[in-house]
C-alpha cells in the first residue's frame, strides 16, 4: 500500500498548485505590461526630442553658410543631416518624420519669434506633436501639443505655449 501512495505523490502537481502558479504569473504580467508600454511611449517622446535637437543643429549649420533661415531648403537640411527623415512641408507624414516650415512669420502660443524663422514639427508616435522654433540670432523655443486629424502640422503650433527648455 505504501508503494501506491508513493507513486501517486510523484505523479505530478495538484490542480491547486497549478492555479497558484497561474495566479502568480498573471499578477506579474499585470505589473510588467503597463510598465513596458509606458517605457515605449517615453522612448518615442525622447526620440522625437532628440530628432528636434539634431535637426536644429543641422539648421544652424546651414544657417552659418546662408546667414539666414530665409533661403534655406529641405535639400540643404537633408544634406547637413541625412539621418533625419525630412518632409518638405509643414506636416509630418508619419511617426518620426520631421515637418519643416520655412515660410511663416511665426507667432506660437505665448511667443512671437518673428521673421525669418524655422519651425520644425515631429510626430512622436503617441498622439503628441513636438515643436521647435528658432529665429535668426535667437535661441530655440520648444513645445508639445496633441495631434489634429491624426497628424502633426506646423499651423497647430499657434496654439502651443513654447518655452526655452525641452
N, C-alpha and C positions, 0 to 999 in steps of 0.2 A: 504494500500500500504506500509506503514511503517513496518508492520508485515512481509511481504515477504522480504523486504530488510534486516531486522534484521536476518531472518532465513538464508539468503544467506551468510551473513557475518560470521555466526557461523558454517557454513557447513565444513570448513577446510582451508588448506593452498592453496595459489595460486601456480601455476607452477613456477613462478619467485622466490618465497620464497624457494621452494624445490631445485631449481637449485643453488641458492646462498648457501644453506646448503651443498649441494654436492660438490661445488667448495671449500668451506672451509675445509671439511673433506678430500678431495683429496690433498689439499695443506699441511695439517698437516701430512698426510701419506707420502707425498714426502719428508718431513723433517725427520720423525721418522724412516722409514725403513733403509735408509743408515746409520743412527746413530746406530741403533740396530745391523746391520751387521758388522759395524766397531768394536763395542764393543765385539761382539762374537769372531772376529778374534784376537783382542787384548787379550781377556781372554784365548784363545788357546795358544798364544805365552807365556803368563805369566805362564800358567800351564806347558808348556814344560820346561821353565827356572826353575821353582820350582822343577820339577822332576829331572832335571840335578843336581841341588844343593843337593837335598836329596840323589840322587844316589852317588854323590861324598862323602857325609858324610858316607854312607854305605861302600863305597870302602875304605875310610880311617879307618873305624872301623875294617874292615878285614885286612887292611894293618898293623895296630898296632900289630895284632897277628902274621902275617907272616913276617913282616919287609920288604916286597917286593910286588910289583904288579905281579911279575913273576909267582908265583904258585897259584894265585887267580883263582877261578872258578865262574861261574854264580850261581852255587848252593850256594856257600859261600855268594855271594852278595844277593841272594834271602832270605837266612836265616837272614841276617843282616837287610834287609828292604823288608818285604813281600808285602808292599803296592804298590810297583812299578812292572809294567809288564815287566820283563826282557826277552830279547831274546838272546839265546845262539848263538851269531854270530854278525858280524859287520853290519847287515842290519836290519832295522826296518820292522815289518810285518804289520804295520797299525798305525794310529794316536795314540799318547800317549803310544807307546811301545818303550822301551829303547833298542837299539842295543849296545852290548858290544864287544869291540875289545881289547883283551889282548895279541895279538901276534906281533904287529908291532913295529919296531923302527920308532917312529912317527916323521915325518917332515911334518908340515902342513902350507901351506900358507907362512907366514913370520917367522915361529917358528920351530926350531928343538929342541924338548923337550927331545930327547934321549931315551935310553932303560934302564930298563923296564918302561913301562908306561901303563896307561889305557886310552882308548878313548871311550867315550860314545856319542852316536848319538840318537837324538829323532826327530820324525816327529811331527811337531806342528799341523798338520791337515789343514794347509792353503797353502801348497805348499812349505813351508820353512823347512829346517833341522837345528837343533841346535846341536852344538858340545861342548863337554867339554873334555879337555885333561889334564892329570896330570901325571907327572913323580915322581919317588921316591924322597922324600925330597924336593919337589918343590910345589909352589902354582899353582892352576889350570889356564888354558887358556880356553877362551870361544870364540865361533864364530857361524855365521849362513851363510847358503847358500841355493840355490834353490835345489829342488828335481831333480833327474835324473831318467827317466823312471818310474815316479810315486812312487818312494820310496827313502828313505834316506840310504846311505851306508857310512861306515867309510872311504872307499877309496876316497870318494868325498872331504874329509877334506883336502886332499893335496892342493886343490885349494882355500881353505878358509883362509883368514887372521884372525888370532886369537889375542885376547887381554886379559888382566887380569880382565877386567870388563865385567860383564854380564848385 
